[in-house]
Each structure stands twice: as C-alpha cells, then as structure tokens.
Amino acid sequence: MWGEQTLDNQNQRFLKKENIIVFFAIFGLIFSNPVQVFANQGGSIPCLLTLSTSVDASIISEKISVFPEKIRALEGIKLEGSLVSSIIENLVKGFVSNSYCMWACRGLLVSLTASQINFLKSHLPEIGIETLESEAEPVVGSIESSRNDPPVVPWNLTLSGSYLLKQLKNLTGKNVLIGVLGPDFSFNHPSLEGRISMVKRFGPPPSVNDSPKAIEDLCLLHPLGVLAGVHPKMEMGVANELSIALALVPKGKISTPLLLAALQWLMEPEKGQKPSAVLICVDFRSVPPEAVRTILRSCRTAGILPIIPAGNISEKIGGMAAFPECLTVGAIDQWKKRALFSGQGPGTVDQTVILKPDLAEPGVSILGPSYSSEGYRFGSGTLQAAAHFAGIWAQLRQARPDDDVDSVLYALATTTEDLDDPGPDFKTGIGLVNPSAALNFLENPPVPPASPTRLHP
C-alpha cells in the first residue's frame, strides 16, 4: 500500500552512490511542465512538498568536485534538490499524478485537494507541505509625456556612474549574462536587437489580438532598454553589450508555482551557464510563501544576485523586496532626492526589522524604448532604478568575473555616497553606489593595519 512506504527505506534506496547517476535518467521522465501541473484541476491547491531529512553531504561533495569552481555551488544545489525531489516523488507515487521538480527549493511542486493534503499529513508527517496560493503582480511605474531631444549622455547615466565606468574601462557588460523575470508583454524593439539570447514562457502564450499598451512599456520593455538598450542618437542602456535570459510569466496575477519555475530556469538557462544576477520585475502585495524565499536563498548560494525594485508604494516595502536575500533598489531624482513614489522601509520578515531599501539609483524621467509613435518615452519607477543597478552589476562582473558576490557588494557598500539621513536609512538605504570607486577598491584593496607591537614587561 502507498501509505506503508517509509522514508528510511526510500533514503537507503536513493542515496546509494550507484543510484545517483540513475537519478538523472529518471529526472527527465517523471517531472512535468509546470503549466500542465498547475492548470485548473477543480478544487486542487498548488503545494510544495519538502523533506525534513538531509541527503548524504559527502556524496554531493564528491559528485560536484569535478565541476569548475564558478558553478560548483549551483551544481550542488541542483544535485541535492533534484535528489530530494526524486525521493519525495517516489514516496507519493500513485497518489500524485503530476509533479514538477523544484530543485532550487529542495522540493516537489504538486497540486493536491484538501483531502489529499490531510491524508499526506497523517500518513507521511516527514513530508512538509506548503500551500502556494499567493500571487505576484508586475511592478508598474508612471508614464511621462515626450520631451525635446535629450542630451547625448542623459543625467541618469552620469549620476549613476555607469557612463564613467564605460568611458574609463570600456565596461559594457560584454560576456555577462543577466536573467530577467517579467510579465509576458511584447519586447520586440530595435533598441534590444541582439541583446536577448534566451527566452522561455511560463504560462500560456499571449493572445495574438493583444496589442502593446502604453503602461505595459514600463513593465518590461522600458526597463530592458534601461538595462541594455541602444538609442540611435544617444547613450541609453547602462550595459549595452550584456546578454539577457528572459523568463516570461503571465500578465496580471502570477501564480507562485509558475514564478518559482521561472526563477529556477533562470538559475541555469543553459547547461553549465548561470547569470550574474536576476532582475525581478514582479512582486507580491502580501508576504510571499516561504518557498519563494528559499529559492532566492538558493540564488545567493549559487552566486546569483537577485535584484528587485523597492516598489512604487511610498509608505512601505513588502513582498520579495523585504527579503534580505534580495538587493532592493529605491529610486532617486536628478537632485539625488528620494522619488516620492519610491517604497520606504523598513522591511519586516518573521517579525525582524530589516534595512530596506538597500540602495538607490536614478528612477525619475528615464528614457527607454516604447511602442509609442516616437519609439521611445520617458518613464519613472523603482523598476527603472533596479534596471540601472543590474546594468552596473554587469559592468563590475565583466571586470571582476571571479570575485564572489559578497566581495563585490562590500566594495560597493564601502564606496557608496550617503544620501538623505546620515548613515543607512529607510529612504535610500546606504545611498548611491560609485561603481568606479568600487572597482578601484577591488583592484587595489587597502592594506590592513599592522598588528600592534606587543610590549613585554
């Protein structure tokens, strides 16, 4: 009988060294497309099943030792999470018809009815069950009317320091991959030609009758242009030679399972390749499920920096933007003042107050691509500010590809220009980064102070 299987027996079966390789053959057969798994199934609830027992760490270490150091942590997360998902799938085999391996969350995505959930809880208490009914939404900014021809180098690129870094070091994000997770709006624009190297949809394709609307520009196309776009007469994209892996989720409300699947794909959109960062263009209005925080933590462990806007609700910062695993970016204007719409902290997670936003970047009156008659428009929002930082991150990673994430963040924090209240604050975080100074710090680290001479009596 299904309920009589035991976790110990399954662990013994799946954790033998000789079965680690066999697992990969099983992996391609038992896990379905997330769209199929979480289609409306009449009263079913999307859930993440996890396991309280850890796998043998020595086996994981042995298997990942053959990989290059850059991707070793990612391969470890994949192997452990996929193995755990396989164990869970075997335990619930015959009880769950469709499942999706969520290795980045160390679990299995399934759809269950309330009675199935109760049955699992009573018969397999070692399996944790988290329901995933929360939904994310696109982060939307505001549109501004067209203006006269802007200067060749717009104020936002000068203020952010990205243009100086490009001039001094020719840092354009070349050979750097940035993941972007956004709503499934049109992104086919001349300014992005050659920049988007991979695209995957998580959800049904948009209707052929859908036509781009002005406000939709700001949800995906506009920030993509701020990140890496090219304008025929002026500088526009922060890092206009980077590559983008684009994960598209449905417009409007976005289910948590599809969001998780999209983030997991972005962690390795091609075999052996991971992005330097992921720019997340959607967020939750309420507290996200714990599974979302787990996958963001996996990103950081793998050396991928999740970057997210502070949100355009001025009185608070919530959703994923409150998580310490994310680099949360607020918006400032050309006078280095916090934009009135930019979300203010603190963030609160598990009743713990967290300093948010982390920093601030230009986000007011930013030029980017549009489907308007002119082809470009000015727009404002914290998503535009987050796109600035994602581009700066690509510039720094181009120059310092082997540095770990925390070392680069430390260099940025050490050289940041303080804004608003003295010291870190809930309006602009630690302030405005100075990427040239941060790069100089990394290239020429300060000499540690000499140890004091010990005096002997």
HELIX and SHEET records of a PDB file:
HELIX    1   1 TRP A    2  GLU A    4  5                                   3    
HELIX    2   2 LEU A    7  PHE A   14  1                                   8    
HELIX    3   3 LYS A   17  ILE A   30  1                                  14    
HELIX    4   4 PRO A   34  VAL A   37  1                                   4    
HELIX    5   5 ALA A   57  ILE A   64  1                                   8    
HELIX    6   6 GLU A   69  LEU A   91  1                                  23    
HELIX    7   7 TRP A  103  CYS A  105  5                                   3    
HELIX    8   8 ALA A  114  HIS A  123  1                                  10    
HELIX    9   9 TRP A  155  SER A  160  1                                   6    
HELIX   10  10 SER A  162  LYS A  169  1                                   8    
HELIX   11  11 PRO A  190  LEU A  192  5                                   3    
HELIX   12  12 ALA A  214  GLU A  216  1                                   3    
HELIX   13  13 ASP A  217  LEU A  221  3                                   5    
HELIX   14  14 HIS A  222  ALA A  228  1                                   7    
HELIX   15  15 THR A  256  MET A  267  1                                  12    
HELIX   16  16 GLU A  290  THR A  301  1                                  12    
HELIX   17  17 GLY A  319  ALA A  322  5                                   4    
HELIX   18  18 THR A  382  ALA A  399  1                                  18    
HELIX   19  19 VAL A  405  THR A  414  1                                  10    
HELIX   20  20 PRO A  435  GLU A  443  1                                   9    
SHEET    1   A 4 SER A  99  MET A 102  0                                        
SHEET    2   A 4 GLY A 107  LEU A 112 -1                                        
SHEET    3   A 4 ILE A  45  LEU A  51 -1                                        
SHEET    4   A 4 ILE A 127  THR A 131 -1                                        
SHEET    1   B 3 ILE A 254  SER A 255  0                                        
SHEET    2   B 3 GLU A 135  PRO A 138 -1                                        
SHEET    3   B 3 VAL A 282  PHE A 284 -1                                        
SHEET    1   C 3 SER A 142  GLU A 144  0                                        
SHEET    2   C 3 TYR A 376  SER A 380 -1                                        
SHEET    3   C 3 ILE A 366  PRO A 369 -1                                        
SHEET    1   D 7 ILE A 196  ARG A 201  0                                        
SHEET    2   D 7 SER A 243  VAL A 249  1                                        
SHEET    3   D 7 LEU A 177  PRO A 183  1                                        
SHEET    4   D 7 ALA A 277  ILE A 280  1                                        
SHEET    5   D 7 LEU A 305  PRO A 309  1                                        
SHEET    6   D 7 LEU A 327  ILE A 332  1                                        
SHEET    7   D 7 LEU A 359  PRO A 362  1                                        
SHEET    1   E 2 GLY A 347  VAL A 349  0                                        
SHEET    2   E 2 THR A 352  ILE A 354 -1                                        
END                                                                             
